Amino acid sequence: MHGVNATVAGTTRTVASDSTGKIIFRNVPAGEIKIIFSFVGYNDQTASFKIPQQEAITVIYIHQASDKTEEAVIISSSRTNSR
């Protein structure tokens, strides 16, 4: 889903999803973080993620719900150490 805003809770770090639904936060510190997802016309959603090591990239894909519930659904998340 294109244009979803993702904000690390308690910070001003916000990124928007690209045309494929991908959101990238760089230099995320190790530990548990909460990300708030928002999109105009949809209810905000919050998800928790555990980041095991510093300076890694966390990739989250956002896809629109298929059953017309008018909510964004997080389908998967993955992590990579590539730079």
Order of alpha helices (4+ residues) and beta strands (2+ residues): beta-beta-beta-beta-beta-beta-beta
